[in-house]
Amino acid sequence: MNGLLVIDKPGGITSHDVVSRLRRITGEKSIGHLGTLDPMATGVLPLLMGKFTRLAQYFSAAEKSYTGTIHFGVATDTYDADGEPTGEATHPSFTLERVRAAAARFHGEMEQMPPAFSAKKVAGTPAYKLARAGKPVELKKARITIKSFEITELAEGEATFSMSISAGGYVRSVAHELGQDLGCGAHLSSLRRTKSGVFPLGDARTLEELQQIAGNISALESCCIHPRNLLVEMPSVSGDDFTLGRLRNGAQANLPEFSQASLVKVFAGQRELVGIAKRVAGTLFQPVVVMG
């Protein structure tokens, strides 16, 4: 089965657990997710299946949007509700205005320290494995962009927020640093991804929905995002049999109907994605990804 499927991930399971369940539902072994969600988190989790896993490299820079809550008064070692407290709990009392003022610095380009309990690699080993083993975790700050961070409500020591953040950014780290700035400690108490790149929650299917049509490939494929709606920054172009034959064999071919884009999605008909081609010169294109 080939395609991109957006899952509404439930809480309490890992992104790898979602992949495992989807393999059983679809029978497809080659499945990869586009950006993990922590076990506690819910929401949009796009997954590439079958030959579409070859497109993963083109999705790496997708911005993510979230809603969630931050609990003030105690920090945790994982920066979220799944971790262990790192100190005594307090019961701070803030106004909404004070929290918003503290949150205002988390906007635009900035350097961020990833959590020790994260998938970031340290000499080839995921940081969380080192942290769980009690070994030192030496991570480097990453350059990220926070497009928006709005505190929408504050009640009983917990702030509700919405955020849009660049790929590689950690909402958990923002929650942790906000608690440090306010002098009381804080952790991410809930998180829901509402959008990943161009894929909103409205595109997502639950695992329960898909389980009801398990094994029905036609029905499952109808749940996938239409291939022409993937990688929208690349125009879609159709080729004739001769052109498609050359591209499928790795040879250069002319795509005279198209403009000056450097990368295009090449289709046979409306839905069959043949691959991605790169402009060599003029109307001559070289295939860089062939679906086979």
Secondary structure in CASP SS format (residue, H / E / C, confidence):
PFRMAT SS
TARGET T0000
AUTHOR 0000-0000-0000
METHOD secondary structure of the structure
MODEL  1
M C 1.00
N C 1.00
G E 1.00
L E 1.00
L E 1.00
V E 1.00
I E 1.00
D E 1.00
K E 1.00
P C 1.00
G C 1.00
G C 1.00
I C 1.00
T C 1.00
S H 1.00
H H 1.00
D H 1.00
V H 1.00
V H 1.00
S H 1.00
R H 1.00
L H 1.00
R H 1.00
R H 1.00
I H 1.00
T H 1.00
G C 1.00
E C 1.00
K C 1.00
S C 1.00
I E 1.00
G E 1.00
H E 1.00
L C 1.00
G C 1.00
T C 1.00
L C 1.00
D C 1.00
P C 1.00
M C 1.00
A C 1.00
T E 1.00
G E 1.00
V E 1.00
L E 1.00
P E 1.00
L E 1.00
L E 1.00
M E 1.00
G H 1.00
K H 1.00
F H 1.00
T H 1.00
R H 1.00
L H 1.00
A H 1.00
Q H 1.00
Y H 1.00
F H 1.00
S C 1.00
A C 1.00
A C 1.00
E C 1.00
K E 1.00
S E 1.00
Y E 1.00
T E 1.00
G E 1.00
T E 1.00
I E 1.00
H E 1.00
F E 1.00
G C 1.00
V C 1.00
A C 1.00
T E 1.00
D C 1.00
T C 1.00
Y C 1.00
D E 1.00
A C 1.00
D C 1.00
G C 1.00
E C 1.00
P E 1.00
T C 1.00
G C 1.00
E C 1.00
A C 1.00
T C 1.00
H C 1.00
P C 1.00
S C 1.00
F C 1.00
T C 1.00
L H 1.00
E H 1.00
R H 1.00
V H 1.00
R H 1.00
A H 1.00
A H 1.00
A H 1.00
A C 1.00
R C 1.00
F C 1.00
H C 1.00
G E 1.00
E E 1.00
M E 1.00
E E 1.00
Q E 1.00
M C 1.00
P C 1.00
P C 1.00
A C 1.00
F C 1.00
S C 1.00
A C 1.00
K C 1.00
K E 1.00
V E 1.00
A C 1.00
G C 1.00
T E 1.00
P E 1.00
A H 1.00
Y H 1.00
K H 1.00
L H 1.00
A H 1.00
R H 1.00
A C 1.00
G C 1.00
K C 1.00
P C 1.00
V C 1.00
E C 1.00
L C 1.00
K C 1.00
K C 1.00
A E 1.00
R E 1.00
I E 1.00
T E 1.00
I E 1.00
K E 1.00
S E 1.00
F E 1.00
E E 1.00
I E 1.00
T E 1.00
E E 1.00
L E 1.00
A E 1.00
E C 1.00
G C 1.00
E E 1.00
A E 1.00
T E 1.00
F E 1.00
S E 1.00
M E 1.00
S E 1.00
I E 1.00
S C 1.00
A C 1.00
G C 1.00
G C 1.00
Y C 1.00
V H 1.00
R H 1.00
S H 1.00
V H 1.00
A H 1.00
H H 1.00
E H 1.00
L H 1.00
G H 1.00
Q H 1.00
D H 1.00
L H 1.00
G C 1.00
C C 1.00
G C 1.00
A E 1.00
H E 1.00
L E 1.00
S E 1.00
S E 1.00
L E 1.00
R E 1.00
R E 1.00
T E 1.00
K E 1.00
S E 1.00
G C 1.00
V C 1.00
F E 1.00
P E 1.00
L H 1.00
G H 1.00
D H 1.00
A C 1.00
R E 1.00
T C 1.00
L H 1.00
E H 1.00
E H 1.00
L H 1.00
Q H 1.00
Q C 1.00
I C 1.00
A C 1.00
G C 1.00
N C 1.00
I H 1.00
S H 1.00
A H 1.00
L H 1.00
E H 1.00
S C 1.00
C C 1.00
C C 1.00
I C 1.00
H C 1.00
P H 1.00
R H 1.00
N H 1.00
L C 1.00
L C 1.00
V C 1.00
E C 1.00
M C 1.00
P C 1.00
S E 1.00
V E 1.00
S E 1.00
G C 1.00
D C 1.00
D H 1.00
F H 1.00
T H 1.00
L H 1.00
G H 1.00
R H 1.00
L H 1.00
R H 1.00
N C 1.00
G C 1.00
A C 1.00
Q C 1.00
A E 1.00
N E 1.00
L C 1.00
P C 1.00
E C 1.00
F C 1.00
S C 1.00
Q C 1.00
A C 1.00
S C 1.00
L E 1.00
V E 1.00
K E 1.00
V E 1.00
F E 1.00
A E 1.00
G C 1.00
Q C 1.00
R C 1.00
E E 1.00
L E 1.00
V E 1.00
G E 1.00
I E 1.00
A E 1.00
K E 1.00
R E 1.00
V E 1.00
A E 1.00
G C 1.00
T C 1.00
L E 1.00
F E 1.00
Q E 1.00
P E 1.00
V E 1.00
V E 1.00
V E 1.00
M C 1.00
G C 1.00
END
